[in-house]
Amino acid sequence: MRRTILGITLLLVIATSMSALAEEPLWQWSEKCSGNNAIELEVLMDGITIDRSSIPICRVSSGASESHTNPISYHFRGGHVFGEYRTVHTQTIEGNVWQAGSDPDELLLGISFSTKKQVLLNTIHIAKPGRVSSSEVGRGIVIRTFPTLRK
C-alpha cells in the first residue's frame, strides 16, 4: 500500500513538472510580435558579410508557437565550397533562413544554400535571443546572431 502511494505521488510530481515545462513560453519569429525585441542575423562567407537581416522575435505560449513570417532569401556569387560541392564564380547561390523550431531559451533557424539545380547545404543555427551566438556551418561559412531592438 505504501509503495502504491509513493508511486502515485512520484507520478503526480513528474506530471506536474512536465506540465509546467510544457507551458513555458517559447521564442517565435513573427512580424506580429508587438514588442521591440529582435535578433540581428549575419551570414559571413570567408569573413565577408553576404547578408544582414533583423528578425522580430517575441515569447509566446508553447501551444501558439508558429512562425508568421516569410523566410529571408538572398543571393550571392558562387566560387565557394559547400561541404562536398564546389561552386564556380558564374553561379548564383540562393541563401534562405527560416524558423525551424523554438525552445524557451533558443530559436532554431533553418539555413540553406542552393543553386537552381541542387541544394548545397541545409543546416540549423541555434540563436540565443539574449546573447551572441555563432555557428560555422561550413568551411568559411559563419552564421552569427545577436540581440538588438526593432526599428
Backbone torsions as a table, in degrees:
resi	resn	phi	psi	omega
1	MET	NA	-46.5	-179.0
2	ARG	-63.4	-38.2	177.9
3	ARG	-64.2	-38.4	179.5
4	THR	-64.6	-44.1	179.7
5	ILE	-64.6	-42.7	178.0
6	LEU	-63.4	-40.9	178.7
7	GLY	-63.4	-43.2	178.8
8	ILE	-65.7	-42.3	178.2
9	THR	-60.5	-44.7	179.3
10	LEU	-62.0	-43.5	177.8
11	LEU	-61.7	-40.4	178.6
12	LEU	-65.0	-40.5	178.2
13	VAL	-63.8	-45.3	179.5
14	ILE	-63.5	-45.7	-179.6
15	ALA	-62.3	-41.1	178.8
16	THR	-65.4	-42.7	178.7
17	SER	-63.2	-43.0	180.0
18	MET	-66.1	-37.8	179.4
19	SER	-65.4	-43.0	178.7
20	ALA	-64.0	-40.1	179.0
21	LEU	-65.8	-40.9	-178.5
22	ALA	-65.9	-26.1	-178.6
23	GLU	-90.5	-3.1	179.8
24	GLU	-64.8	132.3	-177.7
25	PRO	-62.8	147.5	-179.7
26	LEU	-113.0	159.0	175.6
27	TRP	-80.5	143.3	178.9
28	GLN	-138.5	140.8	174.4
29	TRP	-96.1	115.3	-178.3
30	SER	-160.9	138.9	173.1
31	GLU	-65.9	-18.8	-179.0
32	LYS	-80.1	-5.2	178.7
33	CYS	-61.9	129.6	-174.7
34	SER	-86.7	-20.4	-179.2
35	GLY	-81.1	-171.3	179.6
36	ASN	-110.1	17.6	177.4
37	ASN	-73.8	142.5	177.0
38	ALA	-157.2	163.3	168.7
39	ILE	-121.8	141.5	176.0
40	GLU	-92.0	132.2	-179.7
41	LEU	-112.7	128.6	174.4
42	GLU	-121.0	134.5	173.5
43	VAL	-113.4	118.6	-178.6
44	LEU	-114.4	136.6	177.4
45	MET	-121.1	113.7	-177.5
46	ASP	52.6	41.6	177.3
47	GLY	82.0	-2.9	-179.6
48	ILE	-104.8	130.1	179.3
49	THR	-71.8	121.3	178.0
50	ILE	-104.6	-15.5	173.0
51	ASP	-157.5	144.3	175.3
52	ARG	-141.7	123.5	-176.4
53	SER	-138.1	152.0	174.4
54	SER	-103.4	131.1	-177.8
55	ILE	-114.9	115.7	177.6
56	PRO	-71.2	131.7	-178.8
57	ILE	-133.0	156.0	174.0
58	CYS	-157.3	168.7	178.4
59	ARG	-97.9	137.2	179.2
60	VAL	-134.3	161.1	176.7
61	SER	-64.6	151.3	-173.3
62	SER	-58.4	-31.2	179.3
63	GLY	-74.9	-18.5	-176.5
64	ALA	-101.1	1.1	-176.0
65	SER	-70.3	110.5	178.8
66	GLU	-162.2	124.3	-178.0
67	SER	-63.6	135.4	178.7
68	HIS	-121.4	39.0	-177.5
69	THR	-138.9	143.4	175.7
70	ASN	-70.1	150.7	177.6
71	PRO	-61.1	156.9	173.1
72	ILE	-85.7	130.9	176.5
73	SER	-125.2	142.5	177.5
74	TYR	-151.4	162.4	-177.7
75	HIS	-130.0	149.6	176.5
76	PHE	-155.3	166.6	-178.6
77	ARG	-72.1	146.6	175.6
78	GLY	-73.1	-160.4	-176.5
79	GLY	101.2	17.7	-177.9
80	HIS	-122.4	163.1	176.1
81	VAL	-105.1	130.0	177.2
82	PHE	-119.5	92.2	-176.8
83	GLY	63.3	-117.3	-179.8
84	GLU	-89.1	-3.8	-176.4
85	TYR	-101.7	127.2	176.1
86	ARG	-106.9	130.0	178.3
87	THR	-105.4	159.5	178.6
88	VAL	-106.1	160.7	-175.2
89	HIS	-61.1	-24.9	-178.0
90	THR	-81.2	-10.9	179.4
91	GLN	-81.7	149.5	172.0
92	THR	-102.9	127.9	179.5
93	ILE	-102.7	134.7	175.0
94	GLU	-104.4	130.1	174.8
95	GLY	-108.6	143.4	177.8
96	ASN	-136.0	144.3	177.0
97	VAL	-134.3	134.6	179.0
98	TRP	-149.0	165.1	176.3
99	GLN	-78.0	120.6	-179.2
100	ALA	-101.6	-14.2	-179.7
101	GLY	172.9	179.0	179.3
102	SER	-152.7	163.1	-176.7
103	ASP	-146.1	167.5	175.2
104	PRO	-62.7	-27.6	-176.4
105	ASP	-114.6	-4.6	-172.9
106	GLU	-143.9	157.1	172.2
107	LEU	-121.7	123.4	-178.4
108	LEU	-91.4	121.3	-179.1
109	LEU	-107.4	126.1	173.1
110	GLY	-79.2	136.0	-178.3
111	ILE	-128.8	128.5	175.5
112	SER	-140.5	153.0	175.0
113	PHE	-131.5	135.6	-179.4
114	SER	-152.0	160.6	168.9
115	THR	-102.6	-177.9	177.3
116	LYS	-63.9	-23.2	-173.7
117	LYS	-106.3	-18.6	-176.1
118	GLN	-158.4	150.5	173.9
119	VAL	-80.5	126.6	-178.0
120	LEU	-92.5	-36.2	-176.9
121	LEU	-157.8	135.5	177.3
122	ASN	-139.8	115.5	-173.0
123	THR	-149.5	-175.3	-179.2
124	ILE	-123.7	140.5	170.1
125	HIS	-117.1	133.4	178.3
126	ILE	-95.6	108.9	178.0
127	ALA	-91.1	134.5	178.3
128	LYS	-110.1	102.2	-171.2
129	PRO	-53.0	-27.4	-178.1
130	GLY	-93.7	-0.4	-176.9
131	ARG	-156.9	171.2	179.7
132	VAL	-70.8	139.0	176.4
133	SER	-136.9	134.9	-177.1
134	SER	-135.0	137.5	178.0
135	SER	-133.3	130.1	169.9
136	GLU	-91.8	106.8	-173.4
137	VAL	-93.5	-7.1	178.3
138	GLY	-170.0	173.2	-178.7
139	ARG	-62.0	112.1	179.1
140	GLY	78.8	4.1	-179.1
141	ILE	-108.0	112.9	-176.8
142	VAL	-120.4	133.2	173.3
143	ILE	-108.2	129.4	-177.4
144	ARG	-131.3	133.0	174.3
145	THR	-127.8	148.7	176.7
146	PHE	-153.6	153.8	-177.4
147	PRO	-67.9	147.0	177.1
148	THR	-156.4	178.2	176.1
149	LEU	-109.4	145.5	176.7
150	ARG	-67.3	146.1	-179.7
151	LYS	-93.8	NA	NA
